[in-house]
Amino acid sequence: MTATAVHTARALLLDMDGTLVNSDAVVERIWRRWADQHGLDADEVLKVVHGRQGHASMALLLPHRSVEQNLADNARLLAEETSDMDGVVPVPGAPEFLASLRGLPHALVTSADVGLSTARMAAAGLPIPDVRVTAESVGASKPDPEGFLKGAAELGVAPADCVVFEDSAAGIAAGRAAGMRVIGVGPRAGFHRPDAVVRDLTGVRVEAVGDGSAGTIRLHVA
């Protein structure tokens, strides 16, 4: 029998790729092609790109290239990703998990832009939370905590009262830097020491205690 841990929060902040949406197929296709174009080891590139905005990944992988080149290249890759939804599916349990959050404070905090996040959530058949922090909303990519702090502020909840759901090294680091507890989702997450790990969102049950934004969200994590 699997043990269940209980975590409490006043708001949840949810990453998209790898957490709610499995987009690994398209991410690998596009970034492997990019790696080949630049003479880089694709497997090493893929260790960097998850969770980060594209231009931030490029700055790490091609440190001598100008910011302007990275931004232009990132715009091209975003257009390719937004037009390629082949293989984009929901993470198991994501539809039920999001349905259980109706009426509770939660936000999507993603390194994707508005166009890509809209397209991927639609391709996975998932509703977009009313509060959404995207690449356009912040000045710094994960692992900077700005996105999560902005999400908490928009929900009117202190960072210490938020729980983050993330899958990547950059995202988990961002949540921790924001002073939030982090539940890792999926096979990548466990390597980066979040506060708890689930295989997918079928391992999370949400219980509302109290009324709406004034209440507590109790998370049963198995």
N, C-alpha and C positions, 0 to 999 in steps of 0.2 A: 504494500500500500504506500503511495507517494505522500510524503509529508506536505502539509500546506502551511505557508507563512502568511501572515496578515500585515499589510502595510496600509497606513491611513494618509490621506491627503485632502486638501481643499480644492485642488485643481490638477488636471493631468495635461502634460505637454507631449505631443505625439510626433515623432519623426514619421516620414512617409516611406521612402525606399528602404526595403529590408525589414521594416517594422509593420506597416500596414499593407504595403504593396511589394510583391516580389517582381522586381524589374531587372534581376541579375542578367537575364538573357540579352536584353538590349544594351545594358551597360557594358557587358563584356564584348559584344559585337563592335560597338562604336569605339570603345577605348582600346581594344586590341588593334583595330584599324589605325587609330591615331598613333599608337606606339610604333607600329610598323613604319608609318610615314616619317617618324622622327628617329628611327634606329634604336629604339628602346626595347628592353625586355618587357613583354606584355604582362607576364606574371608579376613582375615587380611594380609595374604601373598600377595594376589592379589592387595591390596592397595599399596604395595611396589614395585612390580616387573615391572610395566609398565614404559617404557622409560629407564630403567637401564640395563647395562650389567648384566648377571646372577650372576657372582661372586660378584658384588657390592651389589646386592640384598641379596645374602647369607650372606655377611659380616654384614649387618644390622639385618638380621633375626636370625643368629646364631653367635653372636659376639665373642664367646669364641672358635670358630673353627679356625683352621690354614688357612692361605692364600693358602697353597698348597692343602689342602682338598677342599677349595672352587673352585679353578681353575680346579681341576680334576673333581669335580661334575659338574661344568659349561660346561666342554668339553662334558661330557656325555649327558647333557640336550640339548646342541646345536645339537648334532648328532640326538637326538630324534626329535627335532623341525624341522630339515632340512629334515627328512624323512617323516614328517607328514604335508601334505598340505590340508588335509580334512577341508573344510570350509573356506579356504583362498580365499578372493574375493577382488576386488577393492573397495575402498571407493567411494560412488556415486560421479560422476564428475571427478574422478582422471584421466581417459584416456583423456578426453577433456582438462583438466587443463594442463597435461604434454605436450599434442600436442601444446597447445598455447604458451609453453615456448621454442619451437624449435628456435635456434639461439639467445636466450637470456641467460645471465649468471645465472646459477642455479646449485645446487649440492644436492646430497643425503647425509644426515648426520644421520647415524643410529647406534644404539647400537648393532645391529646384526653384525655378521662377514660376510666375502665375500660370503661364501657358503650359509648361511641362507638368506642373502639379495638377492642373485641371484635367489635362489629357490622361495622365496615368490613373488618377482616382476614378475617372469615368471608365477607362478601359478595364479597371478591376471591379467596376460596379459598386464603388463605395461613395457615400455622401461626403462632401467637403464640410468640415466643421465651420461654424459661423465665424470663428476667429482663426485667421490663417496668417502666419509669418513666413514670407518667402524670400528669395534672394534679393528682390527689389526693396525689401523692408529694412535691410541691415547694411552696415558698412563693412562688416567683417564676417568671413565664413567660419563655420565650425572648424576647429575646436574652440574658437572664441565663443564665450557664453552669451553674446549680444542677443541672438535670436531667442534663446530661452528666457532671458530676462525681459525682453520685449513682450513675449507671449504672456508671462506672468503679470506684467504691468497692465496689459490690455484686459486681462481677466480680473484685475484688481486683487490679486492674491500675492502674498509675500513669497519670495523664492523658496524659503525653508518649508513652506506648506505645499509645495508642488512635487509631483513625481513625474519623472521623464521616462518615456519608453523609447529606446534606441537600440540600434544593432551594430553600429560602427565604432571604431576607435575614436574618430574625431567627434562623433556625436556624444559618446559616453563621456569623453573628456570635457566637452562643452557643458553638459548637464552638471557634472561635478564642479566645474569652475563657477557655475551659477549658484552653487550652494544648495543644489537639489539632490534628492535621492533618485537613483537611476535603476530601472528594471531593464535588463538586457533581453532582447528578443532574437532568437535564432542562433545558428552555429558560430557566427563571427563574434557574438557579444561576450561569450564566456571568457575569451582570452584577455579582456580588457577590464576585468574586475568591477563590474557593476554591483549594486547592492543585492540584486537577485537576478536570476536568469530563468527564462522559460523557452522551451523549444519553439513555440509559436503562441498565438493569442488564444488558442483553446485552453491554455494553462492559466488563464486569468478570469476570475469571476468578480464582477463589480457589484457592490452593495451600497446603496445610498442610505446614509444615516442623518436624519434631520431633514430640513426643507431647503431645496434649491441651493443657491450660492452660499447660504449661511450654514449649510450642513457639512458633513464629512463624507468623503468617499472612502469606503473600505475595500481594499483590494485583496482578494484571496488568490495567492500565487502558488501554483503547484509545479 
